[in-house]
Amino acid sequence: MQIEVTGILGLIHLILTIYAIVRIVGSSAGTGSKVLWIALVLLLPVVGLILWFLFGPS
């Protein structure tokens, strides 16, 4: 059971990360802002996603 739950959570995290990166790239923010947000999402996986959902470019 432990492996299955971890696998599902990992898959959900991967989907959310890809979704965030696609939304960041498609936003109207400047190039520097996009690069910083993508780096934040990739380098701080959970915290970066939470910060992006709360404060990211719309």
Secondary structure, DSSP 8 states (H G I E B T S, - for coil): -HHHHHHHHHHHHHHHHHHHHHHHHHSSS-HHHHHHHHHHHHHSHHHHHHHHHHHS--
